[in-house]
Amino acid sequence: MKIDENLSETFGMEPMEQIKQEVIPAAEQELAIAQEFVEKIDKDYDISRGNLKELLMKGQEALNHALEVAKQSEHPRAFEVVGNLVKQLADVNQQLMDLHQQRKKLDDPGKGSQKVTNNNAIFVGSTAELSKMIKNMNKGE
């Protein structure tokens, strides 16, 4: 405090009020960031899922209407449109299922990639055979 007063006096300025800052430990900051990330994922997942479900409902309505038009007109182009709508609805259904799988991977990241142990054997045999092979190698030198 004394240093601040001396500097203020030297430079002819009013001393500034000290601002107290709360120091948050790094572990708490990381936890807060991780929690915020999870909340964003949850929100985005809910929005995406809602959008896909709405697309499915509206697509189903459009398909029913297009099917009625195709039946009444018996025009090949109308049936082609119905076929395209069916394919697009199937694609949206697949996207909805993929969204669930991606969410599951985010929730359980360790389960998707399990560790694989690979043992590469240089010599396969008994210890007696290994001793014999080493003796033969030493004799050859």
C-alpha positions in Angstrom: 0.0 0.0 0.0 2.8 2.4 0.9 4.4 1.9 -2.5 1.2 2.8 -4.3 0.9 6.0 -2.2 4.5 6.9 -2.9 4.1 6.4 -6.7 0.9 8.3 -6.7 2.5 11.2 -4.9 5.6 11.1 -7.2 3.5 11.2 -10.4 0.9 13.6 -9.0 -2.0 11.2 -9.4 -4.8 9.9 -7.2 -4.2 6.4 -5.9 -6.4 3.7 -7.5 -8.6 1.5 -5.5 -7.4 -2.0 -5.4 -9.5 -4.5 -7.1 -9.8 -7.8 -5.4 -9.7 -10.7 -7.8 -10.8 -14.2 -6.9 -8.3 -16.8 -8.1 -10.0 -20.0 -9.2 -7.9 -23.1 -9.1 -7.0 -24.7 -12.4 -8.8 -27.9 -11.6 -12.1 -26.0 -10.9 -11.6 -24.0 -14.2 -11.1 -27.2 -16.1 -14.2 -28.7 -14.5 -16.2 -25.6 -15.3 -15.0 -25.7 -19.0 -15.8 -29.4 -19.2 -19.3 -28.8 -17.8 -19.9 -26.0 -20.2 -18.8 -28.2 -23.1 -21.2 -31.0 -21.9 -24.1 -28.5 -21.7 -23.4 -27.3 -25.2 -23.3 -30.9 -26.5 -26.6 -31.6 -24.7 -28.2 -28.5 -26.2 -27.0 -29.1 -29.7 -28.1 -32.8 -29.5 -31.5 -31.8 -28.4 -31.8 -29.2 -31.2 -30.5 -31.6 -33.9 -32.8 -34.4 -32.7 -35.8 -32.1 -32.6 -35.0 -30.8 -36.1 -34.7 -34.3 -37.5 -37.9 -35.5 -35.9 -39.8 -32.4 -37.3 -38.4 -33.2 -40.7 -39.6 -36.7 -40.5 -43.1 -35.6 -39.5 -43.4 -33.0 -42.2 -41.9 -35.4 -44.7 -44.4 -38.0 -43.8 -47.2 -35.5 -44.4 -45.7 -34.5 -47.7 -45.3 -38.2 -48.7 -49.0 -38.9 -47.9 -50.1 -35.9 -50.0 -47.8 -36.8 -52.9 -49.0 -40.4 -52.8 -52.6 -39.2 -53.1 -51.7 -36.9 -56.0 -49.8 -39.8 -57.7 -52.7 -42.2 -57.3 -55.2 -39.7 -58.7 -53.1 -38.5 -61.6 -51.4 -41.9 -62.3 -48.6 -39.8 -63.8 -45.1 -41.5 -63.8 -43.5 -38.2 -62.6 -45.7 -38.1 -59.6 -44.7 -41.7 -58.6 -41.0 -40.7 -59.1 -41.5 -37.8 -56.7 -43.1 -40.3 -54.2 -40.0 -42.6 -54.6 -37.6 -39.7 -54.0 -39.5 -38.6 -50.9 -39.4 -42.2 -49.5 -35.6 -42.3 -50.0 -35.2 -38.9 -48.4 -37.2 -39.9 -45.4 -35.1 -43.1 -45.0 -32.0 -40.9 -45.1 -33.3 -38.7 -42.4 -34.2 -41.8 -40.3 -30.6 -42.9 -40.8 -29.3 -39.5 -39.7 -31.4 -39.7 -36.6 -29.9 -43.1 -35.7 -26.3 -41.8 -36.5 -27.0 -38.9 -34.2 -27.8 -41.3 -31.4 -24.5 -43.3 -32.1 -22.5 -40.1 -32.1 -24.0 -39.0 -28.8 -23.2 -42.4 -27.3 -19.6 -42.1 -28.4 -19.4 -38.7 -26.7 -20.9 -40.0 -23.5 -18.6 -43.0 -23.3 -15.4 -42.1 -25.1 -13.4 -45.0 -23.5 -15.7 -47.8 -24.6 -15.4 -47.0 -28.4 -11.6 -47.4 -28.5 -10.4 -50.3 -26.3 -6.7 -51.0 -25.9 -5.3 -53.8 -27.9 -2.2 -55.6 -26.7 0.1 -57.0 -29.4 2.8 -59.4 -28.4 5.5 -60.0 -31.0 7.4 -63.1 -30.2 11.1 -63.2 -31.4 11.7 -66.7 -30.2 9.2 -69.4 -29.7 10.5 -72.4 -27.8 11.6 -73.7 -24.4 14.4 -72.2 -22.3 16.6 -75.3 -23.0 16.3 -74.7 -26.8 17.1 -71.0 -26.3 20.2 -71.9 -24.3 21.3 -74.3 -26.9 20.8 -71.7 -29.7 22.8 -69.1 -27.7 25.7 -71.6 -27.1 25.8 -72.4 -30.8 25.8 -68.7 -31.7 28.8 -68.1 -29.3 30.7 -71.1 -30.7 30.3 -69.7 -34.3 32.1 -66.4 -33.4 
